Amino acid sequence: MTKAELRKTYKLLRKHLSEDEVDNLSLKIANQILTLPVWNYEFYHTFLSITEHKEVNTDYLLNILSGKDKHIVISKSNFSTTEMTHYLLTDSTTIKKNEWNIPEPVSGIPIDSKQIDVVFIPLLAFDKFGHRIGYGKGFYDKFLTECKPETIKIGLSFFEAETVINEVFETDVKLDFCVTPERVYNFN
């Protein structure tokens, strides 16, 4: 399947999930995340879920990170430049949905991409080689190239891996891990 076909397929699969299924699967993913060898770092970037798109609910992940006293970093997207600016999530951070229903910080303490140790990445599909398909705008590929080379990249998916994604481009940044409700894929 092409990237466009995979996007369509996985958007439809997510659309058919109930709210309870999204929550239960998200909790299973959070429990799988606990088994990853990534807890000796300081700065963890995560996305805030777009509930309208039935993305993995990262509230469970936020609770884990907070409970482990990690610095949590969230982003704001600029759709004209496809760039993301990053902010430390604190008790005083105000979150507001943008026009695409993406929850984002209004302002806050800026964090440079090079400071981030671990990135949790939203995606629609991925394959057994660590290639992923997002929404197609390139935000994460651009952001991940700004991070230090050793930054750990972890995809979160309700669904298991495709065998292979065709149409992989040089600018596509591979995952180190992908976490599903049933297992952790290690691409290293």
Order of alpha helices (4+ residues) and beta strands (2+ residues): alpha-alpha-beta-alpha-beta-beta-beta-beta-beta-beta-beta-beta-alpha-beta-beta-beta
